[in-house]
Amino acid sequence: MDPITLALCLAGVLAGLIIGALMVYYHSKNSSTGLVTAATQKAQETISDARRESSEIVTEAENSSIARRKEIDEEIRDRRREISRAERRIEQREESLDRRTENLEKQEETIRLQIEDIEMQEENIEDQLEGLKEKLEVIAGLTTQEAKSELLNKLDDELREESGRRVLAMEESAKAESEVRARKILATVMQRITSEVTAEMTVSVIPIPSDEVKGRIIGREGRNIRAFEAATGCDLIIDDTPGVVTVSAFEPTRREIARTALDKLIQDGRIQPSRIEDAVDRARTDVEKRIEKAGQQAVADAEVTGLHNEIIKTLGRLQFRYSYGQNQLRHCIETSWLAAALAHELGADVEVARVGGLLHDLGKAVDREIEGTHALLGADIARRYGLPEAVTHTIAAHHEEVKPETVEALVVICADAMSGSRPGARREQVEEYVKRLEALETIANSFDGVEQAFAVQAGREIRIMVKPDQVDDLASTRLAREVSREIEQSLQYPGQIKVTVVRETRSTEIAK
């Protein structure tokens, strides 16, 4: 029996006895004998009820204990059955593993015996071959090596004579056929391509409504024209020619930005340094939009699809780039047409040749900003934006800096040469002039403290904008002397080149 239940029963009985005794005691003093008897009966009834309740509680506790014991016994039996099943499974697995181990050992033994048998057969075959070789040597009167050498020499002579005749015949046939085929392909392709010759200009002439506008462009003590030339890097020529102002610069993108900005300033009429800077910024944004549009038009003209937008923007910058007087964007489109036509005639991949021809000079758009040759720079750009390796290879190999390994790469090389070598396509004098101006700016930009450098006056002057917090007035004089000395040592040029170092300090406050 549960100790707690037994304690409760005893407590109930004890409480009943105490209550009965108290009642008897109380009524013995204050009541009659009838009251004592009634109290006694009441106490006996209370004790009887307490005994009955305690008996019921004891019985219920014993039943609960018996049921719980049955549940525990049942759970123990289930656990024992599960353990017995697990043990039987483990024993079965062990027996299975033992059988597999025995089978593997038997197979290993069988294989070992087979290997030994094969080795014995090989030894027997080798002995038989040696015997046959000795018999053949006795019959032929030659050793094995001598017989092999004699047979090979005889075969060499026969093959050399036969291959010589065939190679000669094939060379003659191939030479005759290739000449005819090459003439036909080149004639067919060249007939398909016609394009205008674009002459490069280094000045832009801007009409003005009246000559009094020239005074506003110059500004008080020339501050407007100085601000304009500093912001654009172009030379603004204002002479006695009526009704026009000339913008001069060898870099066409910079010249176009300056032309657009000056045209907007003339239309607006308010020309001052702060307005000039705003106009140049707006013009630069406008020119960038035109560059992107030119790239999209070039892709459409070449019938190329699927190019990344950054490649199209970079390609559009070539509309302001010239090589020996030939516009590079038109040259790329022309090369794409030629490459596609050549690839079609030769049975090569037309699309690879078309895209490779269009993008072969892509690196020329960035070769003035990034170190490296334009062929490898263009291939890196194309590879960065996910173009196939076949296309990037044609770009990298079009000047044979990388060995051309595909037919399409050779096709692009031929198309590039055809576009650049046609009559009137290029002029070497302009390219040399542009290279000299680029070299001037490169030399100036190589010095510490230089912010911008512009070659103006047709290369007769280099203007250098320095950072005022890094270069003081004395250092500006020293910088001009060092740049002029470097130009004398590095370049060959007619006449003289003026080196001008500009150091400008600005202080700005806002009135509130």
VOMAR-280384 format. One record per residue (C-alpha): y, x, z. Coordinates in nm, 3 decimals. Layout:
        c2        c1        c3
         Y         X         Z
...
***
This chain:
        c2        c1        c3
     0.000     0.000     0.000
     0.353     0.119    -0.080
     0.524     0.263     0.237
     0.854     0.094     0.155
     0.689    -0.247     0.123
     0.500    -0.197     0.456
     0.824    -0.100     0.631
     0.995    -0.412     0.502
     0.709    -0.630     0.630
     0.718    -0.472     0.976
     1.095    -0.507     0.989
     1.065    -0.879     0.909
     0.807    -0.935     1.181
     1.010    -0.740     1.435
     1.325    -0.936     1.347
     1.140    -1.265     1.396
     1.011    -1.158     1.737
     1.355    -1.047     1.850
     1.519    -1.370     1.734
     1.248    -1.580     1.909
     1.282    -1.383     2.231
     1.658    -1.423     2.231
     1.630    -1.793     2.172
     1.375    -1.830     2.453
     1.593    -1.630     2.688
     1.903    -1.829     2.604
     1.744    -2.165     2.637
     1.568    -2.066     2.963
     1.905    -2.034     3.130
     2.101    -2.320     2.975
     1.842    -2.575     2.856
     1.553    -2.773     2.984
     1.186    -2.701     2.937
     1.185    -2.913     2.615
     1.437    -2.689     2.462
     1.228    -2.385     2.556
     0.928    -2.539     2.393
     1.123    -2.621     2.075
     1.255    -2.268     2.062
     0.909    -2.131     2.110
     0.779    -2.344     1.823
     1.071    -2.236     1.607
     1.000    -1.874     1.682
     0.633    -1.919     1.599
     0.725    -2.086     1.270
     0.964    -1.800     1.185
     0.696    -1.545     1.269
     0.447    -1.737     1.061
     0.688    -1.749     0.764
     0.760    -1.378     0.801
     0.388    -1.297     0.809
     0.330    -1.513     0.503
     0.617    -1.354     0.311
     0.507    -1.005     0.413
     0.154    -1.088     0.303
     0.282    -1.207    -0.034
     0.495    -0.895    -0.073
     0.201    -0.674     0.016
    -0.021    -0.859    -0.232
     0.240    -0.832    -0.508
     0.291    -0.462    -0.438
    -0.084    -0.400    -0.450
    -0.109    -0.590    -0.784
     0.183    -0.392    -0.926
     0.029    -0.065    -0.812
    -0.305    -0.157    -0.966
    -0.140    -0.252    -1.301
     0.062     0.072    -1.309
    -0.251     0.273    -1.231
    -0.430     0.100    -1.520
    -0.142     0.186    -1.756
    -0.145     0.551    -1.648
    -0.522     0.568    -1.685
    -0.496     0.415    -2.035
    -0.225     0.662    -2.137
    -0.432     0.952    -2.006
    -0.732     0.830    -2.206
    -0.512     0.804    -2.525
    -0.381     1.155    -2.475
    -0.733     1.288    -2.426
    -0.847     1.113    -2.746
    -0.554     1.266    -2.943
    -0.631     1.610    -2.802
    -0.997     1.567    -2.895
    -0.903     1.471    -3.253
    -0.665     1.765    -3.283
    -0.933     2.001    -3.156
    -1.180     1.862    -3.409
    -0.926     1.911    -3.693
    -0.859     2.268    -3.582
    -1.229     2.338    -3.569
    -1.274     2.193    -3.920
    -0.988     2.408    -4.054
    -1.136     2.717    -3.893
    -1.471     2.640    -4.052
    -1.300     2.589    -4.391
    -1.115     2.920    -4.358
    -1.436     3.095    -4.265
    -1.607     2.955    -4.575
    -1.313     3.062    -4.797
    -1.316     3.409    -4.646
    -1.685     3.440    -4.719
    -1.631     3.323    -5.081
    -1.349     3.574    -5.130
    -1.561     3.855    -4.996
    -1.839     3.757    -5.235
    -1.595     3.748    -5.530
    -1.451     4.087    -5.436
    -1.796     4.232    -5.427
    -1.879     4.080    -5.767
    -1.556     4.217    -5.921
    -1.621     4.561    -5.773
    -1.965     4.567    -5.930
    -1.821     4.456    -6.267
    -1.558     4.731    -6.253
    -1.822     4.991    -6.184
    -2.027     4.858    -6.474
    -1.725     4.873    -6.710
    -1.643     5.227    -6.603
    -2.000     5.334    -6.677
    -1.980     5.170    -7.023
    -1.650     5.346    -7.096
    -1.803     5.679    -7.005
    -2.097     5.610    -7.237
    -1.864     5.511    -7.523
    -1.655     5.824    -7.476
    -1.968     6.038    -7.485
    -2.079     5.864    -7.807
    -1.734     5.914    -7.965
    -1.737     6.280    -7.880
    -2.078     6.313    -8.040
    -1.963     6.134    -8.356
    -1.651     6.352    -8.378
    -1.860     6.668    -8.355
    -2.092     6.543    -8.632
    -1.794     6.454    -8.854
    -1.637     6.795    -8.798
    -1.965     6.965    -8.896
    -2.000     6.750    -9.210
    -1.632     6.785    -9.322
    -1.594     7.148    -9.224
    -1.260     7.062    -9.054
    -1.153     6.999    -8.700
    -1.009     6.664    -8.603
    -0.654     6.798    -8.585
    -0.684     6.972    -8.921
    -0.817     6.656    -9.087
    -0.538     6.447    -8.934
    -0.271     6.691    -9.050
    -0.407     6.706    -9.403
    -0.428     6.327    -9.430
    -0.076     6.279    -9.294
     0.069     6.541    -9.527
    -0.089     6.371    -9.824
     0.043     6.032    -9.715
     0.389     6.180    -9.655
     0.407     6.319   -10.004
     0.301     5.994   -10.164
     0.532     5.780    -9.952
     0.828     6.012   -10.002
     0.793     6.001   -10.376
     0.746     5.622   -10.384
     1.028     5.551   -10.137
     1.263     5.781   -10.327
     1.206     5.588   -10.650
     1.253     5.253   -10.476
     1.564     5.358   -10.283
     1.727     5.489   -10.599
     1.654     5.168   -10.785
     1.777     4.955   -10.495
     2.097     5.156   -10.457
     2.180     5.121   -10.824
     2.105     4.750   -10.820
     2.295     4.690   -10.494
     2.596     4.888   -10.610
     2.624     4.695   -10.934
     2.572     4.360   -10.765
     2.805     4.434   -10.471
     3.093     4.533   -10.697
     3.067     4.212   -10.894
     3.020     4.006   -10.579
     3.309     4.171   -10.393
     3.549     4.123   -10.683
     3.450     3.757   -10.708
     3.491     3.693   -10.334
     3.828     3.867   -10.308
     3.960     3.696   -10.618
     3.844     3.355   -10.495
     3.992     3.400   -10.149
     4.323     3.543   -10.267
     4.366     3.255   -10.511
     4.340     3.011   -10.221
     4.616     3.174   -10.015
     4.983     3.157   -10.106
     5.265     3.211    -9.859
     5.631     3.295    -9.853
     5.763     3.637    -9.759
     5.964     3.618    -9.436
     6.238     3.877    -9.398
     6.332     3.979    -9.048
     6.696     3.951    -8.939
     6.851     4.125    -8.643
     7.164     3.908    -8.620
     7.235     3.538    -8.582
     7.561     3.396    -8.713
     7.703     3.101    -8.518
     7.978     2.885    -8.672
     8.274     2.793    -8.449
     8.520     2.506    -8.497
     8.831     2.727    -8.478
     8.929     3.086    -8.417
     9.088     2.998    -8.082
     8.733     2.950    -7.949
     8.689     3.325    -7.985
     8.949     3.377    -7.713
     8.764     3.144    -7.476
     8.438     3.326    -7.551
     8.597     3.662    -7.470
     8.763     3.527    -7.152
     9.029     3.683    -6.935
     9.001     4.060    -6.960
     8.666     4.012    -7.135
     8.481     3.869    -6.833
     8.311     3.591    -7.029
     8.172     3.815    -7.300
     8.053     4.067    -7.039
     7.880     3.794    -6.841
     7.718     3.659    -7.158
     7.589     4.000    -7.270
     7.462     4.079    -6.918
     7.276     3.747    -6.893
     7.119     3.759    -7.240
     7.083     4.130    -7.316
     7.235     4.069    -7.660
     7.544     4.212    -7.822
     7.813     3.952    -7.905
     8.018     4.059    -8.208
     8.359     3.892    -8.242
     8.561     4.032    -8.532
     8.813     3.913    -8.788
     8.556     3.712    -8.983
     8.694     3.357    -8.972
     8.491     3.068    -8.833
     8.187     3.264    -8.708
     8.059     3.463    -8.410
     7.763     3.700    -8.445
     7.485     3.755    -8.191
     7.301     4.086    -8.241
     6.971     4.195    -8.082
     6.653     4.350    -8.212
     6.432     4.130    -7.987
     6.424     3.791    -8.165
     6.326     3.580    -7.861
     6.617     3.716    -7.664
     6.850     3.667    -7.963
     6.737     3.306    -8.006
     6.801     3.233    -7.637
     7.150     3.383    -7.673
     7.221     3.187    -7.993
     7.110     2.859    -7.834
     7.313     2.921    -7.517
     7.630     3.014    -7.708
     7.597     2.711    -7.932
     7.575     2.484    -7.624
     7.875     2.656    -7.465
     8.086     2.611    -7.778
     7.995     2.243    -7.795
     8.077     2.196    -7.427
     8.405     2.389    -7.448
     8.395     2.510    -7.087
     8.314     2.880    -7.105
     8.312     3.074    -6.779
     8.062     3.309    -6.605
     7.894     3.040    -6.392
     7.864     2.805    -6.692
     7.728     3.092    -6.901
     7.441     3.156    -6.658
     7.350     2.786    -6.650
     7.361     2.765    -7.029
     7.137     3.070    -7.066
     6.884     2.921    -6.822
     6.878     2.591    -7.013
     6.848     2.776    -7.342
     6.557     2.979    -7.208
     6.377     2.655    -7.109
     6.448     2.508    -7.454
     6.313     2.815    -7.631
     5.996     2.806    -7.419
     5.937     2.447    -7.529
     5.986     2.548    -7.891
     5.740     2.833    -7.841
     5.476     2.591    -7.714
     5.543     2.355    -8.006
     5.513     2.644    -8.253
     5.178     2.741    -8.101
     5.049     2.385    -8.134
     5.166     2.370    -8.495
     4.997     2.703    -8.572
     4.668     2.578    -8.423
     4.696     2.261    -8.631
     4.773     2.460    -8.950
     4.473     2.685    -8.892
     4.252     2.380    -8.817
     4.136     2.524    -8.484
     4.056     2.297    -8.190
     3.953     2.335    -7.826
     4.187     2.621    -7.729
     4.325     2.643    -7.375
     4.693     2.546    -7.343
     4.788     2.893    -7.209
     4.640     3.055    -7.521
     4.844     2.816    -7.738
     5.164     2.905    -7.548
     5.094     3.277    -7.581
     5.023     3.234    -7.952
     5.353     3.049    -7.999
     5.547     3.351    -7.872
     5.444     3.534    -8.188
     5.690     3.328    -8.393
     5.959     3.568    -8.269
     5.748     3.883    -8.321
     5.756     4.081    -8.644
     5.545     4.370    -8.763
     5.692     4.572    -9.048
     5.910     4.270    -9.124
     5.618     4.025    -9.137
     5.630     3.728    -8.899
     5.326     3.761    -8.674
     5.263     3.390    -8.623
     5.253     3.328    -8.997
     5.039     3.642    -9.033
     4.787     3.505    -8.780
     4.766     3.169    -8.958
     4.726     3.347    -9.292
     4.455     3.574    -9.149
     4.272     3.268    -9.014
     4.271     3.107    -9.359
     4.152     3.427    -9.526
     3.882     3.491    -9.263
     3.746     3.136    -9.293
     3.734     3.163    -9.673
     3.563     3.505    -9.661
     3.311     3.385    -9.402
     3.230     3.081    -9.619
     3.170     3.300    -9.923
     2.954     3.547    -9.726
     2.755     3.286    -9.532
     2.892     3.398    -9.194
     3.002     3.175    -8.904
     3.316     3.012    -9.042
     3.447     2.881    -8.707
     3.413     3.216    -8.530
     3.595     3.388    -8.817
     3.864     3.116    -8.823
     3.940     3.138    -8.449
     3.911     3.518    -8.444
     4.155     3.545    -8.737
     4.407     3.315    -8.568
     4.395     3.499    -8.234
     4.339     3.857    -8.354
     4.703     3.961    -8.277
     4.732     3.748    -7.961
     4.787     4.061    -7.752
     5.113     4.137    -7.937
     5.273     3.854    -7.741
     5.225     4.047    -7.414
     5.187     4.414    -7.511
     5.552     4.481    -7.423
     5.491     4.349    -7.070
     5.135     4.475    -6.997
     4.995     4.822    -7.050
     4.728     4.845    -7.319
     4.665     4.798    -7.689
     4.724     4.454    -7.835
     4.362     4.423    -7.958
     4.209     4.476    -7.613
     4.481     4.271    -7.440
     4.418     3.981    -7.677
     4.043     4.000    -7.616
     4.102     3.996    -7.238
     4.323     3.686    -7.265
     4.066     3.506    -7.483
     3.783     3.601    -7.246
     3.985     3.488    -6.942
     4.023     3.138    -7.085
     3.657     3.092    -7.173
     3.635     3.168    -7.546
     3.289     3.274    -7.671
     3.199     3.641    -7.674
     3.159     3.629    -8.053
     3.530     3.539    -8.084
     3.654     3.792    -7.825
     3.456     4.064    -8.003
     3.634     3.994    -8.334
     3.970     4.023    -8.155
     3.882     4.348    -7.975
     3.731     4.508    -8.287
     3.990     4.418    -8.552
     4.145     4.768    -8.529
     3.802     4.925    -8.459
     3.900     5.035    -8.109
     3.572     4.861    -8.029
     3.297     4.917    -8.286
     3.252     4.597    -8.493
     2.896     4.473    -8.448
     2.904     4.135    -8.624
     2.973     4.012    -8.976
     3.254     3.794    -8.841
     3.430     4.098    -8.690
     3.421     4.276    -9.027
     3.548     3.959    -9.196
     3.851     3.946    -8.960
     3.923     4.314    -9.027
     3.925     4.249    -9.403
     4.137     3.933    -9.368
     4.391     4.117    -9.148
     4.421     4.397    -9.403
     4.458     4.151    -9.693
     4.735     3.956    -9.518
     4.927     4.270    -9.424
     4.885     4.456    -9.753
     4.983     4.185   -10.000
     5.303     4.269   -10.197
     5.622     4.203   -10.001
     5.449     4.122    -9.674
     5.579     4.414    -9.469
     5.856     4.670    -9.462
     5.801     4.990    -9.271
     6.173     5.062    -9.213
     6.227     4.753    -8.998
     5.920     4.826    -8.787
     6.033     5.181    -8.721
     6.376     5.051    -8.622
     6.227     4.797    -8.382
     5.997     5.057    -8.230
     6.292     5.286    -8.166
     6.480     5.010    -7.983
     6.169     4.925    -7.780
     6.130     5.291    -7.688
     6.493     5.301    -7.566
     6.436     5.005    -7.333
     6.103     5.147    -7.214
     6.262     5.479    -7.120
     6.544     5.308    -6.930
     6.310     5.071    -6.744
     6.093     5.362    -6.629
     6.357     5.481    -6.379
     6.371     5.355    -6.020
     6.640     5.102    -5.936
     6.671     4.962    -6.290
     6.667     4.582    -6.301
     6.709     4.526    -6.677
     6.779     4.737    -6.983
     6.904     4.619    -7.323
     6.931     4.814    -7.648
     7.244     4.691    -7.831
     7.473     4.794    -8.115
     7.175     4.841    -8.349
     7.026     5.099    -8.113
     7.344     5.302    -8.075
     7.386     5.197    -7.713
     7.153     5.126    -7.418
     7.294     4.913    -7.135
     7.121     4.944    -6.800
     7.164     4.686    -6.524
     7.079     4.844    -6.185
     7.006     4.695    -5.843
     7.323     4.750    -5.635
     7.133     4.776    -5.307
     6.924     5.066    -5.442
     7.167     5.251    -5.670
     7.520     5.340    -5.554
     7.812     5.456    -5.771
     7.718     5.824    -5.761
     7.355     5.745    -5.836
     7.468     5.536    -6.135
     7.636     5.841    -6.287
     7.328     6.053    -6.222
     7.103     5.783    -6.370
     7.307     5.771    -6.692
     7.277     6.149    -6.728
     6.899     6.146    -6.664
     6.835     5.861    -6.910
     7.038     6.034    -7.183
     6.845     6.358    -7.126
     6.510     6.173    -7.144
     6.616     6.003    -7.470
     6.711     6.340    -7.622
     6.372     6.486    -7.534
     6.155     6.189    -7.629
     6.309     6.024    -7.936
     6.430     6.117    -8.283
     6.732     5.915    -8.400
     7.032     5.945    -8.627
     7.379     5.994    -8.476
     7.440     5.935    -8.106
     7.319     5.688    -7.843
     7.555     5.574    -7.569
     7.401     5.516    -7.223
     7.594     5.265    -7.008
     7.490     5.195    -6.648
     7.629     4.869    -6.502
     7.632     4.820    -6.125
     7.754     4.476    -6.016
     7.791     4.348    -5.660
     7.840     3.976    -5.594
     7.948     3.807    -5.271
     7.904     3.431    -5.247
     8.020     3.190    -4.978
     8.010     2.810    -4.970
     8.312     2.611    -4.851
     8.209     2.302    -4.656
***
